[in-house]
Amino acid sequence: MPKTLTRFVCQECGGTSPKYMGKCPKCGSFNSMVEEIVRDEATPKSPIRGLSGRSTPRRLPDIDASAEDRIHVPIGEFARVLGGGIVPGSIVLIGGDPGIGKSTLLLQMTMGMADKHRVLYVSGEESERQIKMRAARLQAQVKSGARQSLPHDLFIVTETNLGVIMDHIREVKPTLLIVDSIQTTYIPELTSSAGSVTQVRECASQLRELAKTSGISVFIIGHVTKEGTIAGPRVLEHIVDTVLHLEGDRYQAYRLLRSIKNRFGATAEVGVFEMHERGLVEVTNPSEAFLAERMVNAPGSSVAVTMEGTRPLLVEIQGLTSHTNFGNARRTPNGVNFNRLLLIAAVLTRRARTNLSEQDIFVNVVSGLKIDEPAADLAIAAAIASSMRDIPVRADAVLIGELGLAGELRMPSQMPLRLREAAKLGFKIAIVPKRLRKSEPWTKDIQIVEVRGIQQALDAAMGKAERKKGRKVV
């Protein structure tokens, strides 16, 4: 008989070790090594299975490259993130914090698609009765409260054994398969427990093989770690075609569905939803929703235009400065990168003659949005300077630009698209970096104020207000 061997596998990166280690030698995670039983190397391995039974090399010109019709998704924001719809035979991974709304969003999607397509919803975390209760609650709110019958071709099953799930798929023959979640699904032939690296990798590989050979579109839900990443090794994200992440503060109503990887569409695309009693409701005009509660002419408030994929979003940036009571001034960002805030504060102190060394700085992006691109640097700097001087930024102005260490402003990408979105929402002035190269002409629906440095930008944003109050522009 072959000998039984054991090894320890990191649940974060998939690294292996012959003995237990408190810290993974590859990724540095603590207490992530889990013991797994493996077969001896002398044991014959199972043959490698191809995706189509027998593969045949073909010449590149002979391959049919015609676009395949996508499956219509009844939720517009969801379809936007997917790239226009569901590609038959694709496999999509959706991650997010517990209770953020992953299962609710997929149940809403399947209920809208079950009239034209056969759908199999496999749950390993909830009972069939729980799913029926949620579906009835969601259906009762459709079309102004008019109660309708539940979709007939939506099949629900509670199962975690992947072999049994495959039998259900052969029996139902669905067009769309939902697996909730991949961490609860297991293969009985493997000795490791459900949710381990081996189980997650093998289950996802078999589901990918199913999607590619049968044309069934597969959606799998994945748990996230405390750091906010998809639980399991990074190889799970390489197996699937699309990786979506549902994020947002559970204490706020807005949810953002962000595309991290997409083989059939644009990456970094985002869809905006609002949590209601009837589930997740799509927000067709996010900029207007984010600015709805803005207090006009309040010191420390500015408007930035950020790009989320191919969509420009207008968001309010709030800044607050307060004299510190400690030896070291604090820098507290919410929705902004901490190191970026330090850079902006240093440039304001050195290049704009705004002494912030003894000031606590707080920066907040309203509505729970997280901004990573540097095009919001100018709006953040203006919000901080406005709070420091107690002078409001012009209410009808947007500020767009990347801030350099010398105090210069640099042009971000897709500027015409940003300006058109600002003009559509009624803003009259856009303070932008000075254009040094010829490109697409500016839109005529908004006044463009071109500046070279941070001091000129601050003068344009609140210089008139300072003169009215009898203050000297510094």
C-alpha positions, 0 to 999 in steps of 0.5 A: 500500500502507498504511504500516507504523507502530510504537508502544511498548506498556506490558506492565503498564498497556497505555499507548502511546507513539510512541517508546521510553521507559524509564519508562512515563508512565502507570503508572511501570513501568521497562523495560515498553515493547515495540515493536509493529507496527500498521496505518496508520489509513487501512487499513480495520478489520475489522467489529465482531462482536456476541456473538449475531450481531444484537442486539435491545433488549428491555424489562426486564420481558420478560427472563427472570431465572430462575436458570440451573443451575450445573455441579456442581464435585466440589471443595467448596472450589473450588465455594465460591469460584465461588459454588456451581458453574460458570455455563454460558457464563462465563469465569474467570481463575485467576492465581498464582505459578509452581509454586503449583498452578494447573494441578494444581487445574484438572486435578483439577477436570476429571478429576472432571467428565469423567465427566458432561461433555466437557472440552477441556484446551488446554495451551501450556506442557506436552506431552500426555505430561506432562499424562498423567503428572500425571493418572495420578499424581493418579488413582492416589491417588483413593479410598485408592489404588484405581487407576481408569481415566482419564476418557474424555471428557477431551481433551488438546491442546497448541496455542497458535494460537487459530485452531487451538484454535477448530477443535478446539472445533468438533470436540470440542464441549466443555462446559468449556474450559481454556486454559493459559495465556493468555500463550502463546496467540496470533492469527497475524494480529497481528504482536506476540508471544505474551504481549504486551498486544495478544495477551492482550487479543484472545485473551481477547476472542475466548474471551469471545465464544465463551463467551457465544455457545456456552454453553461455560464457559472457564477460563484460567490467567494468569501473574503479575508479580513484584509478584503481579498478573495479567500484562498490562493491567488490561483482562484482568480486566475482560473475564472474569466471575470472577478467582481468585488461588491464593496461598500460600508454596511452602515451606508446605503450605497454598494459598488460592484467593481470589476477587477478582472474581465476577459470579455470587457473593460476592467476597473468598471463599476456599477452603483447600487443602493440598498432598499427593502426590495433589495439592491436598486441600481443607481443610474446617475451616481454623480447626482446621488453622491452630490445630493446632500452636499452643503453649498458654500461650506468651507472644506468642501470641493468636488472632484471628477474621478474615473471609474472604468469608463464612467466619470463620477463627481464626488464631494471631498471634505477636508477639516483642519484642527489645531493639534493637542499632541506633539505629532499632528494626525493625518486621518483619511477616509476613502483616500490613500494615506500616503497620498494625503501625506504628499498633498499636505507636504506640497501645501505646506511647502509650495502654497505657504499653508502651514499644516505642521501643527494641524490635524488633517481629516479628509473624507470622500462622501458616500463611502467611495474610495478614490485611488487615481491621482486626478483628485489631488487638486480637489483634496488640496483645495478642501484642506486649504479651504478649511484651513483658511475658513473660506469656501471653494466656489460652489459651481466649480470642479477641480481636476488635476494631479499634484506634483512635488514641485507644486505643478499640476499635471493633466489626467487622462480622459479630460473631455469626458470628465468635463462633459459630465461636470457640465451635464450636472450644472457646474459652470467652472472647471479648474484644470491643469494648463494644456501644453499639447494639442488634443481634443478641444474643450467642451463649450458648455463649461468655463475652463480655467487653466492653471500651472501650479497649486497656488494659482489653482487655490486663487482661482477656487476661492480668491474672490471669496478672500477679497470679499472678506478683505483677506490677502491671497497667499 
